[in-house]
Amino acid sequence: MTTETMKETEKQYRIGDFAEMTGLTSPTLRYYEKEGLVKPHRSENGLRYYTDQDVDWIKFLLHLKGTGMSIEQLKKYVDWRAEGDSTIGKRLELLKQVKSDFLKKMEDLEHSMTILTDKIDWYQGKKDGSIKDSEDFSSYLDAMDHQE
């Protein structure tokens, strides 16, 4: 099968269908195109279309974005990826930095979850009477710290 024949049989999606498949909006896809993150194909009459490979690419970008990677970082990654294996070191360093930032955010979220859980437990204790009305939250936390 020739490349041309494969192109003809490859499933093509218009921007609305592609947006629905990826969970993005058409304006977001146009923005990603403007930023160079995605390069839609063009039909003979100039209309955008996307393929299953583009679906996989968007899913990958969304995974990276989900780690907290900024649009600027995504653009660097995409550019470096397009340049080939000579940029593997740059991509590796970028991904390590993103991972480090992500782990810090996770740590901050875990701390916030601890505070939220403690506050819920304190209110529950107030509600069910296991914590005296006169005990404030900071005293409750001090007591919790001494139990550990």
C-alpha positions, 0 to 999 in steps of 0.5 A, spaced: 500 500 500 502 506 498 503 512 502 498 516 498 493 510 498 494 510 506 492 517 506 486 516 502 483 510 507 486 513 513 480 516 518 479 523 517 476 528 523 473 535 522 475 540 528 468 539 531 469 531 531 476 531 533 474 536 539 469 532 541 474 526 541 479 529 545 475 533 550 477 540 547 474 545 544 475 547 537 478 554 540 482 550 544 485 546 538 486 553 534 490 556 540 494 549 540 495 550 532 497 557 533 502 555 539 505 550 534 503 544 539 498 541 534 499 541 526 492 539 523 492 536 516 489 540 510 484 538 505 485 540 498 480 545 499 484 548 505 479 545 511 483 542 517 482 535 519 485 530 524 487 523 524 487 517 529 495 519 530 493 526 532 488 523 537 494 520 540 498 526 540 493 530 543 492 525 549 500 525 550 500 533 550 494 533 555 498 528 559 504 532 560 499 538 561 496 534 567 503 534 570 503 542 570 507 543 564 506 550 562 504 552 554 511 554 554 514 548 556 510 544 552 512 548 546 519 547 547 518 539 548 514 539 541 520 543 538 525 539 541 522 533 539 521 535 532 528 536 532 530 529 533 534 525 538 539 530 538 535 534 543 534 528 548 538 531 553 534 537 553 527 533 553 530 529 559 532 535 563 525 539 562 521 532 564 526 532 570 524 539 572 517 538 571 517 532 575 520 536 581 515 541 580 510 536 580 512 533 586 513 539 590 505 541 588 503 534 590 507 535 597 503 542 598 497 538 596 498 533 601 499 538 606 493 542 605 489 535 605 492 534 612 489 540 614 482 539 611 482 532 614 484 535 621 479 541 620 473 536 618 475 531 624 475 537 629 468 540 626 465 532 627 468 532 634 465 538 636 458 536 632 458 529 636 461 532 643 467 528 643 471 535 643 469 540 648 466 547 646 471 551 649 477 547 645 479 551 639 482 548 633 489 550 635 489 546 641 486 540 638 492 540 633 497 541 639 493 535 642 494 531 636 501 533 635 502 530 642 499 523 641 503 521 635 
